Amino acid sequence: MSESRLWLRRAYVGFLPLLFSSAVSAATESSPLPHDSAPGSETLSLTPIEVWANKDRLAPAPASVPGAVTLLDGDALARSGGQTLEPALQAVPGVRAQSRAGDDVFLSLRGSGLQAVVFTKARGVDLFLDGVPVAAADGTFDYSLIDVGGAIGIDVFRGPAARGFGGQTLGGALDLRLFPDMTTTGGSASVEVGSFDHLRAGFSHLQALGDEDALAFRYSHQQSDGHRDHLAGDSDKLALSFRHELSDSTSNHLALHAGRQHQEVSLPITQTQLEQDPTQAGAATAATRPYFDVETVHVSDRIVYRGTDTEADAAVYYQHKTVDFRRPSVAATGYQLGPGWLDSRGYDFGVIARAAHSGEWLSRDHTLAGGVRAARSISVEKLYPNIATVRGPLFADGELTSHQASAWAESDLSITEKLHLVTGLQAAFADRRYDDRLHTGPADQSGESDYASLTPSLAIRWEVSPRTHLFAGYSWGEEAPSFGDLLALPVVPPPPQRIAFRPLDAQQAETLEFGARGASDRLAWEATFYHSQLKDEILRYDDGTQTGNQVGRNADRTVHDGLELGGRAALWRDATARPERRADNLSLALAYTWQDYRFDGDPTFGDNAIAGIPGHTLFAELLFEHSSGFYFGPTVSGVLENYHADNANTYEVHRHLLFGLRAGWEGKRLSLRLDARNLADEAYVAALQNGTDLAGNDAALFFPGAGRSLYATVEWRW
């Protein structure tokens, strides 16, 4: 480790007790800060420390989390025009969600899943639907069940803030809320049309069945020709939930989620090609015409108990998924999608249980929370050559089995009325096994790896006021590799072809984080700085010791530094408005992220920047809202400086800024929305497959973003 990095670490560690002692002094000598609301004033919708609106959530309460948490409500999602996670999450700092093909996006929280180049297998983020896990036991997931248009909220837990979910990912967790408390009757229907022959229709209804039961239903259909050649796709998504009140404090929730997705895939192109014509499909697309079909069914049952001092949740779930992915069979250049036609069938089974008890310990307020989580996944994957869109002879047939189990506990002790000491411990186990069903003897590529970890955490949380918190913490984390990292695909398509199982170490991280969040009548904000030191980070680069263009490698040591700023401020509000009416107001929303991710004395790359990480990203929206329900305002988003496309730092991705405009009208039952994007028709890189050493040369690694586009939505509620 370099001397400067070591000094920086010591300075950070020294800051923790300093902040602790200062906070103790301030909390014991100062009185609470007042929080007075003017009559008729309105609280902004983005409130980072807001308490859950749904009392039946299986998730940690954000107000008690000493870490980076952002909550997006349904209004914010609707106005974002969020057909996918890309527009829905653009106002969240520390998150990158970049569309590649239809619903499939490159999703990354704090650099997680940085090298996840495989469609239908995102990784590095723990994904939940209404608090129930969706990801497979090896940490991968797809987007066939994610219906952003039907979500009433998305909760984003970044980095160590997600420890309360019991996951084994370093990036964090994403929880989509689809169903409300289910205590009233009502619903909505919406139709959205737009550029590239886009159509999305959705219908949802919630029906109370007496005093004890409720039934919720959601269906959506989406289709589009896409913003590139050979990028057409369509999907159908269904969600059902039945709730039964067992008693005043206990309820049972049965849920069914089903999704079907067909998506054509345009291959990556060079940056020069992208800037000349971002709609082109890529060299091998015409001959191999790649696409994927994904069908997923997810069933869960959850029991929720809410007592006076004790809360508990327990859920069991089963998921079945089939994937038919016609990938190209071409000689590997850079990091392509991988050779061959994938036919996969598998299932996931899991349980999760949490409990929390509030009382006193050592004459201090104390909350003890904990949980257990376990999952098993089995899938059979077969690979065939794609010979001009025709399946060739089978060359790989394997059974992929993964397990994960974790148990965790967290103590929140009130040192003073305002100061809390939060300590935690998590024990985790993971297993990855590949059974070669095609080859025997020396050609058998079967393999297995086990992983075990014990990771503690320590944090403090200072409640400056009921709605303003400061926090600082130091935590350890570990993430086992997914099968996408462990399985090396063949480099050259002609026979003999073979899958190779390449064992990897789990990536480990020590993270120091401190920040603040708060809200008032005119301002909701969050600010977080983190410094992570990683060992064995899983990256996709060829260190010369192995072959296979689709396998991960363990870097030696890397360092991640980041700053996340976000919030919304009311710049002006009509003070003459009557209390019973909405006031005219002008607000500014901002999400800024700075990231500096580097190798730390690597034998090959020295202290180079890790490829694919923009240094500065920005989203801003200026919005005027009239008391009649009409609103409009411009948006700007983009990458503020060039960043590296390869780990050797020889070739750069160009920066970009995108300008948009949003307008609409929100009535009691009817809503009209317009969303204009990329008004200047900028050609830009939305996502890329990182290179190793491009020697300063352009390469076919880049996915273009959408050009100028317009979307219009009509929604009716009852």
Sequence and secondary structure as in RCSB ss.txt:
>XXXX:A:sequence
MSESRLWLRRAYVGFLPLLFSSAVSAATESSPLPHDSAPGSETLSLTPIEVWANKDRLAPAPASVPGAVTLLDGD
ALARSGGQTLEPALQAVPGVRAQSRAGDDVFLSLRGSGLQAVVFTKARGVDLFLDGVPVAAADGTFDYSLIDVGG
AIGIDVFRGPAARGFGGQTLGGALDLRLFPDMTTTGGSASVEVGSFDHLRAGFSHLQALGDEDALAFRYSHQQSD
GHRDHLAGDSDKLALSFRHELSDSTSNHLALHAGRQHQEVSLPITQTQLEQDPTQAGAATAATRPYFDVETVHVS
DRIVYRGTDTEADAAVYYQHKTVDFRRPSVAATGYQLGPGWLDSRGYDFGVIARAAHSGEWLSRDHTLAGGVRAA
RSISVEKLYPNIATVRGPLFADGELTSHQASAWAESDLSITEKLHLVTGLQAAFADRRYDDRLHTGPADQSGESD
YASLTPSLAIRWEVSPRTHLFAGYSWGEEAPSFGDLLALPVVPPPPQRIAFRPLDAQQAETLEFGARGASDRLAW
EATFYHSQLKDEILRYDDGTQTGNQVGRNADRTVHDGLELGGRAALWRDATARPERRADNLSLALAYTWQDYRFD
GDPTFGDNAIAGIPGHTLFAELLFEHSSGFYFGPTVSGVLENYHADNANTYEVHRHLLFGLRAGWEGKRLSLRLD
ARNLADEAYVAALQNGTDLAGNDAALFFPGAGRSLYATVEWRW
>XXXX:A:secstr
  HHHHHHHHHHHHHHHHHHHHHHHHHHHS        TT    S  TT   S TT  S  GGG SSEEEEEEHH
HHHHTT SSHHHHTTTSTTEEEEEEETTEEEEEETTTTTT  STT B SSEEEETTEE S TTS B STT  GGG
 SEEEEEEGGGGGGGT   SSEEEEEE      S EEEEEEEEETTTEEEEEEEEEEEETTTEEEEEEEEEEEE 
 SSTT  EEEEEEEEEEEEESSSSEEEEEEEEEEEEEEE    B HHHHHH TT   TTHHHH  EEEEEEEEEE
EEEEEE SSEEEEEEEEEEEEEEEEE       SS S SSEEEEEEEEEEEEEEEEEEEEETTEEEEEEEEEEEE
EEEEEEEEE EETTEE    EEEEEEEEEEEEEEEEEEESSSSEEEEEEEEEEEEEEEEEESS  GGG   EEEE
EEEEEEEEEEEEEEETTEEEEEEEEEEEE   HHHHEE  SSSSSS   EE     EEEEEEEEEEEEE SSEEE
EEEEEEEEEES EE    SS   TT  EE SEEEEEEEEEEEEEEEEE TTS TTS   EEEEEEEEEEEEEEES
SBTTTBT B TT  SEEEEEEEEEE TTSEEEEEEEEEE S EESBTT  SEE  EEEEEEEEEEE SSEEEEEE
EE TT    EEEE  BS  TT   S EEE   SEEEEEEEEE 
